[in-house]
Amino acid sequence: MDRFLDQLWLEQGVSDHTLSAYRHDLEAWANWLAGQSCALLTPGERTLPDWLDSRREEGYKLTSNARLLSSLRRFYRWALAEGMIEADPLARVRLPRVRPSLPDTLDEDEVERLLNAPDLSTALGLRDRAMLEVLYGAGLRVSELVGLTTDAVNLRQGVVRVRGKGQKDRLVPLGEEAGHWLERYLRQGRSELMSDIQRPALFPGRGDGAMTRQTFWHRIKHYASVAGIDRPLSPHTLRHAFATHLLNHGANLRVVQMLLGHSDLSTTQIYTHVAQARLEALHADHHPRG
């Protein structure tokens, strides 16, 4: 198992979060097999279907089982390629069919209220306003945002260099508003939050180190409460809003794909459904025959 995870990290550059998910899935599977007196590399034919059935009875969702099966398939394909097994024991097991769920997002008025929520009279408020503006203005993942360093930002050109999944870098335009708030934070707020401004973290948390994803997520929930937004949010809500609002205003899907850093266009296409759902809701609310 450890060799498999090491290879994922070395050859494919998967994130620590993804590696942790793979380890969790494989360890849960290995523990189940041990309880059935089966070995990890030679599970019985009915072992996996029985386990998936038991998980469903315990309340696990179909999406959870689908992700789990995807992890196990990848492991056994690796084991087959390494010569550790003679046949893939999951070759005949079908993935559960899962309809893609529409991501949580916000309308433009809600985004505006969220962006205006931080207290700009404090250095923390300036930092948080800049983070929210960059998150929405550039469509970043939260992990990409908190991982930004000062040398990744070029305010003169209005771009930021982002390291995304698979350790791939991409240049993303900041937009006028995000650039303005980032410049103001760097000029007025960052030095108050750091004892050593030469440290690379663009957005420090406690001390001079980079803020964690969890801390920033708590900040988003706090500002959502301040802004009177009570709908469910996810850590990627502003990223989803970025993509949806671009499409609503006529952006090309391929351009949105590049900005988001998606390797596959099918991943980006979910936002066309969000945009369509929004248009249908507007039609129903405002058309006299809606």
C-alpha positions as CSV (number, residue, x, y, z in Angstrom):
1,M,0.0,0.0,0.0
2,D,2.8,2.4,0.9
3,R,4.6,1.8,-2.4
4,F,1.4,2.6,-4.3
5,L,0.9,5.9,-2.4
6,D,4.6,6.8,-2.8
7,Q,4.3,6.3,-6.6
8,L,1.1,8.4,-6.7
9,W,3.0,11.2,-5.0
10,L,6.2,10.9,-7.0
11,E,4.9,10.3,-10.5
12,Q,1.6,12.1,-10.5
13,G,2.1,14.8,-7.9
14,V,-1.3,14.3,-6.2
15,S,-2.0,16.5,-3.2
16,D,-1.6,15.5,0.4
17,H,-5.4,15.7,0.7
18,T,-5.8,13.2,-2.1
19,L,-3.1,10.9,-0.7
20,S,-4.9,10.9,2.6
21,A,-8.2,10.0,1.0
22,Y,-6.6,7.0,-0.9
23,R,-4.9,5.8,2.4
24,H,-8.2,6.1,4.2
25,D,-10.1,4.1,1.6
26,L,-7.4,1.4,1.3
27,E,-7.1,1.0,5.1
28,A,-10.9,0.7,5.5
29,W,-10.9,-2.0,2.8
30,A,-8.0,-3.9,4.3
31,N,-9.7,-3.9,7.7
32,W,-12.9,-5.2,6.2
33,L,-11.0,-8.0,4.4
34,A,-9.1,-8.9,7.6
35,G,-12.5,-9.4,9.3
36,Q,-13.5,-11.7,6.5
37,S,-10.2,-13.6,6.7
38,C,-9.2,-12.4,3.2
39,A,-5.9,-10.8,2.1
40,L,-5.7,-7.4,0.4
41,L,-4.3,-8.7,-2.9
42,T,-6.7,-11.7,-3.1
43,P,-10.2,-10.6,-2.0
44,G,-13.0,-13.1,-2.6
45,E,-15.4,-12.6,-5.6
46,R,-18.3,-11.5,-3.4
47,T,-16.3,-9.6,-0.8
48,L,-16.5,-6.1,-2.4
49,P,-20.2,-6.3,-3.3
50,D,-21.0,-7.4,0.2
51,W,-18.9,-4.6,1.7
52,L,-20.6,-2.0,-0.5
53,D,-24.0,-3.4,0.5
54,S,-23.1,-3.1,4.2
55,R,-21.9,0.5,3.7
56,R,-25.2,1.4,2.1
57,E,-27.1,-0.1,5.1
58,E,-24.9,2.0,7.4
59,G,-26.0,5.1,5.6
60,Y,-23.1,5.8,3.3
61,K,-24.1,7.7,0.1
62,L,-23.8,6.3,-3.4
63,T,-21.2,9.0,-4.2
64,S,-19.1,7.8,-1.3
65,N,-19.1,4.2,-2.5
66,A,-18.4,5.3,-6.0
67,R,-15.3,7.3,-4.9
68,L,-14.2,4.4,-2.7
69,L,-14.5,1.9,-5.6
70,S,-12.5,4.3,-7.9
71,S,-9.7,4.3,-5.3
72,L,-9.6,0.5,-5.0
73,R,-9.6,0.1,-8.8
74,R,-6.7,2.3,-9.2
75,F,-4.8,0.4,-6.5
76,Y,-5.5,-3.0,-8.1
77,R,-4.5,-1.8,-11.6
78,W,-1.2,-0.6,-10.1
79,A,-0.7,-4.0,-8.4
80,L,-1.4,-5.8,-11.7
81,A,1.1,-3.6,-13.6
82,E,3.7,-4.3,-10.9
83,G,3.2,-8.0,-11.2
84,M,1.9,-8.4,-7.7
85,I,-1.3,-10.1,-8.9
86,E,-2.2,-12.0,-12.0
87,A,-5.7,-10.6,-12.5
88,D,-7.6,-7.5,-11.4
89,P,-10.1,-8.8,-8.8
90,L,-12.4,-5.8,-9.5
91,A,-12.4,-6.0,-13.3
92,R,-16.1,-7.2,-13.3
93,V,-17.3,-4.8,-10.6
94,R,-19.3,-1.9,-12.1
95,L,-19.0,1.6,-10.7
96,P,-22.3,2.8,-9.2
97,R,-23.9,5.3,-11.6
98,V,-23.9,8.7,-9.9
99,R,-25.6,11.8,-11.3
100,P,-23.4,14.8,-11.0
101,S,-24.6,17.1,-8.3
102,L,-24.8,20.9,-9.0
103,P,-22.2,22.8,-6.9
104,D,-23.3,25.2,-4.3
105,T,-23.0,28.8,-5.5
106,L,-24.1,32.3,-4.8
107,D,-25.9,34.9,-7.0
108,E,-24.1,38.1,-7.8
109,D,-25.8,40.1,-5.1
110,E,-24.9,37.6,-2.4
111,V,-21.3,37.6,-3.6
112,E,-21.2,41.4,-3.3
113,R,-22.6,41.3,0.3
114,L,-20.0,38.6,1.2
115,L,-17.1,40.7,-0.2
116,N,-18.3,43.7,1.7
117,A,-18.5,41.9,5.0
118,P,-14.9,42.3,6.4
119,D,-14.1,45.3,8.7
120,L,-11.7,47.4,6.6
121,S,-10.6,49.4,9.6
122,T,-8.4,46.5,10.7
123,A,-5.4,44.7,9.1
124,L,-7.3,41.4,9.5
125,G,-10.2,42.8,7.6
126,L,-8.0,44.1,4.8
127,R,-6.4,40.7,4.5
128,D,-9.7,38.9,4.5
129,R,-11.2,41.3,1.9
130,A,-8.2,40.8,-0.3
131,M,-8.5,37.0,0.1
132,L,-12.2,37.0,-0.8
133,E,-11.6,39.2,-3.8
134,V,-8.8,37.1,-5.1
135,L,-10.7,33.9,-4.5
136,Y,-13.7,35.1,-6.5
137,G,-11.8,37.3,-9.0
138,A,-9.4,34.6,-10.0
139,G,-11.6,31.5,-9.3
140,L,-9.0,29.8,-7.2
141,R,-9.3,26.7,-5.1
142,V,-9.0,27.5,-1.4
143,S,-5.8,25.5,-1.2
144,E,-4.3,27.5,-4.1
145,L,-5.3,30.8,-2.4
146,V,-3.7,30.0,1.0
147,G,-0.6,28.7,-0.7
148,L,0.1,31.9,-2.6
149,T,3.5,33.6,-2.0
150,T,4.4,37.2,-2.5
151,D,6.5,36.4,-5.6
152,A,3.5,34.7,-7.3
153,V,1.8,38.1,-7.7
154,N,2.4,40.6,-10.5
155,L,0.3,43.6,-9.8
156,R,1.7,45.5,-12.8
157,Q,0.5,42.8,-15.2
158,G,-2.5,42.0,-13.1
159,V,-1.9,38.2,-12.9
160,V,-1.1,35.7,-10.2
161,R,0.9,32.4,-10.7
162,V,-1.0,29.6,-9.1
163,R,0.2,26.1,-8.4
164,G,-2.8,23.7,-8.8
165,K,-3.4,20.0,-8.8
166,G,-0.6,17.8,-10.0
167,Q,1.9,20.6,-9.1
168,K,0.9,22.3,-12.4
169,D,1.4,26.1,-12.6
170,R,-1.0,28.4,-14.4
171,L,-1.2,32.2,-14.8
172,V,-4.6,33.7,-13.9
173,P,-5.8,37.2,-14.4
174,L,-6.7,38.9,-11.1
175,G,-9.2,41.4,-12.4
176,E,-9.4,45.1,-11.6
177,E,-11.2,44.8,-8.2
178,A,-9.1,41.9,-6.9
179,G,-5.9,43.7,-8.0
180,H,-7.0,46.9,-6.2
181,W,-7.8,45.1,-2.9
182,L,-4.6,43.0,-3.0
183,E,-2.5,46.1,-3.6
184,R,-4.2,47.9,-0.7
185,Y,-3.7,44.9,1.6
186,L,0.0,44.7,0.7
187,R,0.4,48.4,1.3
188,Q,-1.6,48.8,4.5
189,G,-2.3,45.5,6.1
190,R,0.3,42.7,5.6
191,S,3.1,44.4,7.6
192,E,0.9,44.6,10.7
193,L,0.2,40.9,10.6
194,M,3.8,39.7,10.2
195,S,6.9,40.1,12.4
196,D,9.0,39.4,9.4
197,I,7.6,40.7,6.1
198,Q,10.3,38.9,4.2
199,R,8.6,35.6,4.8
200,P,7.0,34.3,1.6
201,A,3.3,33.7,2.8
202,L,1.1,36.2,1.0
203,F,-1.8,35.7,3.5
204,P,-0.4,34.8,6.9
205,G,-2.4,33.1,9.6
206,R,-1.0,32.9,13.1
207,G,2.6,34.0,13.1
208,D,4.3,34.4,9.8
209,G,3.2,31.2,8.2
210,A,0.5,30.7,5.6
211,M,-3.1,30.6,6.7
212,T,-4.6,27.0,6.7
213,R,-7.5,26.0,4.6
214,Q,-9.6,25.3,7.7
215,T,-9.0,28.7,9.2
216,F,-10.0,30.5,6.0
217,W,-13.1,28.3,5.7
218,H,-14.1,29.5,9.2
219,R,-13.6,33.0,8.0
220,I,-15.9,32.5,5.0
221,K,-18.6,31.1,7.3
222,H,-18.2,34.1,9.6
223,Y,-18.6,36.6,6.8
224,A,-21.5,34.7,5.4
225,S,-23.2,35.1,8.7
226,V,-22.4,38.8,8.8
227,A,-23.7,39.2,5.3
228,G,-27.0,37.5,6.2
229,I,-26.3,34.5,3.8
230,D,-27.9,31.5,5.3
231,R,-27.8,29.0,2.4
232,P,-25.3,26.1,2.6
233,L,-21.8,27.0,1.6
234,S,-18.8,24.9,0.7
235,P,-15.1,25.8,0.6
236,H,-15.4,26.2,-3.1
237,T,-18.5,28.3,-3.2
238,L,-16.8,31.4,-4.5
239,R,-14.9,29.4,-7.1
240,H,-18.2,27.9,-8.3
241,A,-19.7,31.5,-8.4
242,F,-16.7,32.7,-10.4
243,A,-17.3,30.0,-13.1
244,T,-21.1,30.3,-13.1
245,H,-21.1,34.1,-13.4
246,L,-18.6,34.1,-16.2
247,L,-20.8,31.7,-18.2
248,N,-23.9,33.7,-17.4
249,H,-22.2,36.7,-18.9
250,G,-21.2,34.9,-22.1
251,A,-17.7,33.5,-21.4
252,N,-16.5,30.6,-23.6
253,L,-16.4,27.3,-21.8
254,R,-12.8,26.6,-22.9
255,V,-11.7,29.9,-21.4
256,V,-13.4,29.0,-18.1
257,Q,-11.7,25.6,-18.2
258,M,-8.3,27.3,-18.5
259,L,-9.0,29.8,-15.8
260,L,-10.1,27.1,-13.4
261,G,-7.1,24.8,-14.2
262,H,-9.3,21.8,-15.2
263,S,-7.5,19.2,-17.2
264,D,-10.7,17.8,-18.6
265,L,-13.5,20.0,-20.2
266,S,-16.1,17.6,-18.8
267,T,-15.3,18.8,-15.3
268,T,-16.0,22.4,-16.4
269,Q,-19.3,21.5,-18.1
270,I,-21.1,21.1,-14.8
271,Y,-21.2,24.9,-14.6
272,T,-23.3,25.0,-17.8
273,H,-26.0,23.2,-15.9
274,V,-25.7,25.7,-13.1
275,A,-26.0,28.6,-15.5
276,Q,-29.0,26.9,-17.2
277,A,-30.7,26.3,-13.9
278,R,-30.2,30.0,-13.0
279,L,-31.7,31.1,-16.3
280,E,-34.7,28.8,-15.9
281,A,-35.3,30.2,-12.4
282,L,-35.1,33.8,-13.6
283,H,-37.6,32.9,-16.4
284,A,-40.0,31.3,-14.0
285,D,-39.8,34.3,-11.6
286,H,-40.1,37.1,-14.1
287,H,-41.7,36.0,-17.3
288,P,-45.5,36.6,-17.4
289,R,-46.0,33.1,-18.6
290,G,-43.2,31.5,-16.6
